[in-house]
């Protein structure tokens, strides 16, 4: 075999993988409300391998879908919201890696790029544009549920750090759809069936009320006091409100562990615990217990 053929053979799997990478879907094809006139290009930071690890300057929010094969899909779906202090999105280990991992287990995942309220010179607000992007993402997924083999009643939200704040906000502030909306997507509800809050920001502000979605809570003992202790206290508030919740606090972890190949120890298995929790909640089957 000559050298050119050998090289072509080695590169073939890479080319096939690149062709299969999910494409982003804009939340608002004609532009996001509140982003009129903002034409600044997104800033992508890449690692040595060329993978995008963080994103900022987002003015056209989008979803990146990770869809399991039809014969593997179980109907459950998760909106995945990366963190980054509302300044950037740590989109690799709190987004794309999570999407790929869930897809391999039959769960559809959708990684959200939302507008950032705390980056330099931002005109956006967490509880306005960032929350609107999250709500819109939930509606958009439901609008294409049949196409994507998703059960709309088994769509939840997972957020990391600042993304956890948004996952909580959409769990608290939602609706069944806007009946008089001209946009068909807006007619659909944005309430998650469950919420997964992974070392969420502003944990002390999580004040559950009866009727909010069941919660999977996860953090590291070595995280900041407001997150580690705040989430433990939030768990007790979920219980007091009568909202089913499960808490995992890992003694060997700090902040931002996400899903990385380099994670070692018990905290590396948090995604497995999450899927077990989904199973117990009846989210992995069309027939709920």
C-alpha positions in Angstrom: 0.0 0.0 0.0 1.5 3.4 -1.0 2.0 6.2 1.4 -0.9 8.3 0.0 -3.3 5.4 0.3 -2.2 4.8 3.9 -2.8 8.4 4.8 -6.2 8.5 3.1 -7.2 5.3 5.1 -6.1 6.9 8.4 -8.0 10.1 7.7 -11.2 8.4 6.6 -12.7 7.9 10.1 -11.9 11.6 10.9 -13.7 12.8 7.8 -16.7 10.6 8.5 -16.9 11.9 12.1 -16.6 15.5 11.0 -19.5 14.9 8.5 -21.7 13.6 11.3 -21.2 16.5 13.7 -24.5 18.1 14.6 -25.4 21.4 13.0 -26.6 24.3 15.1 -30.3 25.4 14.8 -31.1 29.0 15.4 -33.8 29.6 18.1 -35.2 32.5 16.1 -34.4 32.0 12.3 -35.2 35.7 11.7 -33.2 37.0 14.6 -33.6 37.0 18.4 -35.8 39.7 20.0 -33.5 42.1 21.7 -30.5 41.4 19.5 -31.5 43.7 16.6 -28.5 45.3 14.9 -25.9 43.1 16.7 -23.7 41.7 14.0 -20.6 40.9 16.1 -19.2 37.4 15.3 -19.1 34.8 18.0 -15.8 34.4 19.7 -14.6 30.7 19.8 -11.7 29.6 21.9 -10.1 26.3 20.8 -7.8 23.8 22.4 -4.7 22.3 20.9 -6.8 19.6 19.1 -8.9 22.3 17.5 -12.0 21.7 19.5 -14.1 24.7 20.6 -13.9 24.8 24.3 -15.7 28.1 25.0 -17.9 30.5 23.2 -18.9 34.2 23.8 -20.4 37.2 22.0 -23.6 35.2 21.2 -26.3 37.3 19.5 -28.0 34.5 17.5 -28.8 31.9 20.2 -29.0 28.3 19.0 -29.4 24.6 19.7 -27.0 21.8 18.8 -29.0 18.5 18.7 -27.5 15.2 19.7 -30.0 12.7 18.5 -29.7 8.9 19.1 -30.4 6.4 16.4 -34.1 5.7 16.0 -33.8 2.1 17.1 -31.9 3.4 20.2 -34.0 6.4 21.2 -36.1 6.0 24.3 -38.0 9.3 23.9 -36.4 11.1 26.8 -34.7 14.5 26.0 -32.5 17.0 27.9 -31.8 20.6 27.2 -28.1 21.0 28.2 -27.1 24.5 29.3 -23.3 25.1 29.8 -22.0 27.4 32.5 -19.3 30.1 32.4 -20.4 32.8 34.8 -22.7 34.3 32.2 -19.5 35.6 30.6 -18.7 32.7 28.3 -20.1 29.2 27.7 -17.8 26.3 28.7 -19.4 24.5 25.9 -17.1 21.4 25.6 -17.1 19.7 29.0 -20.5 21.2 30.0 -22.1 20.9 26.6 -20.9 18.8 23.7 -19.4 16.1 25.9 -22.7 15.8 27.7 -24.7 15.7 24.5 -22.6 12.9 23.1 -22.7 10.9 26.3 -26.5 11.1 26.6 -27.0 10.3 22.9 -25.1 7.1 23.2 -27.5 6.0 25.9 -30.6 6.7 23.8 -31.4 10.1 25.3 -31.8 13.1 22.9 -29.7 16.1 24.0 -29.8 19.7 22.9 -26.9 22.0 23.8 -28.0 25.6 24.2 -26.0 28.7 23.2 -27.7 31.5 25.0 -27.0 35.2 25.2 -24.6 36.2 27.9 -25.5 38.9 30.5 -22.2 39.5 32.2 -19.6 39.6 29.4 -18.0 43.0 28.8 -20.4 45.6 27.4 -23.4 43.2 27.3 -26.8 44.7 27.1 -28.5 41.4 28.0 -30.0 40.4 31.3 -30.1 36.9 32.9 -33.8 37.0 33.6 -34.7 38.6 30.3 -32.8 37.5 27.2 -30.9 34.5 28.8 -34.1 33.2 30.3 -36.1 33.9 27.0 -33.5 31.8 25.1 -34.0 28.9 27.5 -37.7 29.1 27.3 -37.6 29.3 23.5 -35.3 26.3 23.4 -37.8 24.2 25.3 -40.6 25.3 23.0 -38.5 24.6 19.9 -37.6 21.1 20.9 -41.3 20.3 21.6 -42.2 21.8 18.2 -40.0 19.2 16.5 -40.6 16.4 18.9 -42.1 13.9 16.3 -39.2 14.6 13.9 -36.6 14.1 16.6 -38.3 11.0 18.3 -38.8 13.0 21.5 -41.7 12.6 24.0 -42.6 16.2 24.8 -43.7 15.1 28.3 -40.2 13.7 29.0 -38.2 16.8 28.1 -36.1 18.2 31.0 -33.4 20.8 31.5 -29.9 20.3 32.8 -27.6 23.3 33.7 -24.1 23.6 34.9 -23.0 26.5 37.2 -24.5 29.6 35.5 -26.5 27.3 33.3 -27.9 25.7 36.4 -29.3 29.0 37.3 -31.1 29.1 34.0 -32.3 25.5 34.3 -33.8 26.5 37.7 -35.4 29.7 36.4 -37.1 27.9 33.5 -38.4 25.3 36.0 -39.9 28.1 38.1 -41.0 30.6 35.4 -42.8 28.8 32.5 -46.1 28.5 30.8 -48.2 26.1 28.8 -47.7 28.1 25.6 -49.0 31.5 24.4 -52.3 30.8 22.8 -52.5 34.0 20.8 -48.9 33.9 19.5 -48.5 34.2 15.7 -45.3 32.1 15.9 -46.4 28.4 16.2 -43.3 27.6 18.4 -44.5 30.1 21.0 -47.8 28.2 21.3 -46.0 25.3 23.0 -45.2 25.1 26.7 -41.7 25.6 28.1 -42.0 23.8 31.5 -39.3 21.0 32.0 -40.5 17.6 33.1 -37.4 17.5 35.3 -34.4 19.6 36.2 -30.8 18.7 36.8 -28.8 21.3 38.6 -25.1 20.6 38.4 -23.2 22.9 40.8 -25.7 25.7 40.0 -24.9 29.3 40.5 -26.8 31.3 43.1 -27.9 28.2 44.9 -29.2 30.2 47.9 -31.9 31.7 45.6 -33.4 28.3 44.8 -36.7 28.5 46.6 -38.8 25.6 45.4 -42.6 25.8 45.5 -45.1 23.0 45.1 -45.4 21.9 41.5 -41.9 22.7 40.2 -40.2 19.7 38.4 -38.4 17.0 40.3 -34.7 17.8 40.8 -31.4 16.0 40.4 -28.8 18.0 42.4 -25.0 17.5 42.1 -22.0 19.4 43.4 -18.5 19.0 44.9 -17.7 19.3 48.6 -14.7 21.5 47.7 -16.9 24.0 45.7 -17.5 27.5 46.9 -19.6 27.8 50.1 -22.5 29.4 48.4 -22.7 26.5 46.0 -21.8 23.5 48.1 -23.7 24.5 51.2 -26.2 26.4 49.2 -27.2 23.3 47.2 -27.4 21.2 50.4 -29.8 23.7 51.9 -31.7 23.9 48.6 -32.2 20.1 48.8 -33.9 20.6 52.2 -36.1 23.3 50.7 -37.2 20.9 47.9 -38.1 18.3 50.5 -40.0 20.9 52.6 -41.9 21.9 49.5 -42.8 18.3 48.7 -40.8 18.3 45.5 -38.9 15.0 44.8 -35.2 15.6 44.8 -31.9 13.7 44.9 -28.6 15.2 46.1 -25.1 14.0 45.2 -22.3 15.8 47.0 -18.8 14.4 46.0 -16.1 14.8 48.6 -13.3 14.7 46.0 -14.6 17.4 43.7 -14.7 21.2 43.5 -16.3 23.4 40.9 -16.6 22.9 37.2 -15.8 19.2 36.8 -18.5 18.7 34.2 -17.9 15.7 31.9 -14.3 15.1 31.0 -12.2 12.1 30.2 -9.7 13.2 32.8 -12.3 13.1 35.7 -11.2 10.4 38.2 -13.0 9.2 41.3 -16.7 9.0 42.3 -17.6 12.3 40.8 -16.8 11.0 37.3 -19.8 8.8 37.6 -22.4 11.5 38.2 -23.9 11.0 34.7 -24.6 7.4 35.5 -26.3 8.5 38.7 -28.4 11.0 36.7 -29.6 8.3 34.2 -30.4 6.0 37.1 -32.5 8.8 38.6 -34.2 9.3 35.3 -35.0 5.6 35.2 -36.5 5.7 38.7 -38.6 8.7 37.7 -40.0 6.8 34.7 -38.4 9.2 32.2 -36.7 6.4 30.1 -39.9 4.7 29.2 -43.2 5.8 27.6 -44.9 3.9 30.4 -44.3 5.8 33.7 -44.5 4.0 37.0 
